[in-house]
Amino acid sequence: MNGRTRTPWGAVLALSLGTALVAGACGGASDDTTLQVVATTSVLGDVVENVVGPDATVEVLVPLGSDPHDYQASAQQVAALQQADLVVANGLSLEEGLSDVLASVASDGANLLEIAPLVDPIPFGDGTTDDPHVWLDPVRMADAADLIAAELSTLSTDGTWQDRSDAYRAELLALDAEISASVAELSEEDRVLVTNHDALEYFAARYGFEVAGTVIPSGTTLAEPSSAELAALVEEIDRLGVRAIFAETTEPTTLAEAIASEAGEQVQVVELYTGSLGEAGSGADTLIGMLRTNARLIVEALQ
């Protein structure tokens, strides 16, 4: 978890509503003609910023390096959600810790755009739910940029939203071609992924990889594997000759390290940027940088 003290949502919403009313009475956000956009994650914040340029302000809820699955908003952030012209969320239960507050502000009339359900999501293995990790596919995120531009166009005709979305789409599609060329260096037999949690299915589907197993067999980092599941994963890694387990910068690697140790010295644990962008200078501080860095790390580990 993120170490926050959990506050009952009723109290948070009451406090934030009071804050919003005071701000409105003082003539704050309501007098500002610049659109206010709130994005739940750093990845979505980067996409939004590429679309809005100087024509809107963007606030990101989940800090860099934090897991979006369990993050909970502060009272001040709830107030920002209530006052925003547009809230851009991932959806498909990614923001589990924010689900109640997002549902509440939406029911109160907030303009909420959930991206993942709209970009052709793929189902998890059990087929009962859809995978929320759509941002690990640059082509789907090009579509996401267009969705954001279209929504902004309904709010204001002043911004050149679509022009910027078109330019960003071109960058993402160029990145897709670049990653495809990089992955082509690997034989089909080497395109086998073992992950810390079930987050790389979109990358795998786009670039021809097989996800052979996960340490946490779930699309959420909040699940816990059984000892039998971990033992079975070790056997599968040994059987396939897997050389790397791909973990996340936002999560402890303890279980992945233990699995790697059990499987043998040839297995390394490689941390990828999945749930959050990286810090400035990391090479992963934008979505494009994040996807390029992840692809490089994956190819290098499997060569």
MOGICOR-V329472 format. One record per helix or strand of 2 or more residues. SS is the DSSP state (~ for helix, > for strand). FROM is the first residue (numbers start at 1). LEN is the number of residues. If there is no record, write none. Layout:
# MOGICOR-V329472
ss=SS from=FROM len=LEN
ss=SS from=FROM len=LEN
This chain:
# MOGICOR-V329472
ss=~ from=9 len=17
ss=~ from=29 len=3
ss=> from=35 len=5
ss=~ from=42 len=14
ss=> from=56 len=5
ss=~ from=75 len=9
ss=> from=86 len=4
ss=~ from=96 len=12
ss=> from=112 len=3
ss=~ from=116 len=3
ss=~ from=134 len=3
ss=~ from=138 len=18
ss=~ from=161 len=23
ss=~ from=188 len=3
ss=> from=192 len=6
ss=~ from=201 len=7
ss=> from=210 len=7
ss=~ from=227 len=14
ss=> from=244 len=5
ss=~ from=254 len=10
ss=> from=268 len=5
ss=~ from=287 len=16
